[in-house]
Amino acid sequence: MDKMKAAYEVMLGLAAEMIWDEALRRRRCETLQQEIDAALANGDELAFLALTSELKSLERDKETTESSSLPT
């Protein structure tokens, strides 16, 4: 029974970590979108390009993570 409890606790820990990572990723995407809007409003092309590149990277990482976690 102790092995099952330990396994359950590990699974809970992993689930909590996944939820936390997703919350952080979403928050960063929201912040990036606001910063992109500000860069556009200020005509800051370099900031716009850097920020959109980071946002695209986060979105690619999410797609990769989602596709690798799907059952085959």
C-alpha positions as CSV (number, residue, x, y, z in Angstrom):
1,M,0.0,0.0,0.0
2,D,2.9,2.4,0.7
3,K,4.1,1.9,-2.9
4,M,0.7,2.9,-4.2
5,K,0.6,6.0,-1.9
6,A,4.1,7.0,-3.1
7,A,3.2,6.6,-6.7
8,Y,0.0,8.6,-6.2
9,E,2.0,11.4,-4.5
10,V,4.4,11.4,-7.4
11,M,1.5,11.6,-9.9
12,L,0.0,14.5,-7.9
13,G,3.3,16.3,-7.9
14,L,3.6,15.9,-11.7
15,A,0.1,17.1,-12.3
16,A,0.7,20.1,-10.1
17,E,3.9,20.9,-11.9
18,M,2.2,20.7,-15.3
19,I,-0.6,23.0,-14.2
20,W,1.9,25.5,-12.8
21,D,4.0,25.4,-16.0
22,E,0.9,26.0,-18.1
23,A,-0.2,28.9,-15.9
24,L,3.2,30.5,-16.2
25,R,3.3,30.0,-20.0
26,R,-0.2,31.6,-20.4
27,R,0.8,34.5,-18.2
28,R,4.0,35.0,-20.3
29,C,1.9,34.9,-23.5
30,E,-0.4,37.6,-22.2
31,T,2.5,39.8,-21.1
32,L,4.1,39.3,-24.5
33,Q,0.9,40.3,-26.3
34,Q,0.7,43.5,-24.2
35,E,4.3,44.3,-24.9
36,I,3.8,43.6,-28.6
37,D,0.9,46.1,-28.6
38,A,3.1,48.7,-26.9
39,A,5.9,48.1,-29.4
40,L,3.5,48.6,-32.3
41,A,2.1,51.8,-30.7
42,N,5.6,53.1,-30.2
43,G,6.8,52.1,-33.6
44,D,9.6,50.0,-32.0
45,E,10.3,47.5,-34.8
46,L,13.2,45.8,-33.0
47,A,11.2,45.2,-29.8
48,F,8.2,44.0,-31.9
49,L,10.3,41.5,-33.8
50,A,12.0,40.1,-30.6
51,L,8.7,39.9,-28.8
52,T,6.8,38.2,-31.6
53,S,9.7,35.7,-32.0
54,E,9.5,34.8,-28.3
55,L,5.7,34.4,-28.6
56,K,6.0,32.2,-31.6
57,S,8.5,30.1,-29.8
58,L,6.2,29.7,-26.8
59,E,3.4,28.7,-29.1
60,R,5.6,26.1,-30.9
61,D,6.7,24.7,-27.6
62,K,3.1,24.3,-26.5
63,E,2.1,22.5,-29.7
64,T,5.1,20.2,-29.4
65,T,4.3,19.4,-25.8
66,E,0.6,18.8,-26.6
67,S,1.4,16.5,-29.5
68,S,3.9,14.5,-27.6
69,S,1.5,13.9,-24.7
70,L,-1.3,12.5,-26.9
71,P,-1.7,8.8,-26.8
72,T,-0.7,6.9,-30.0
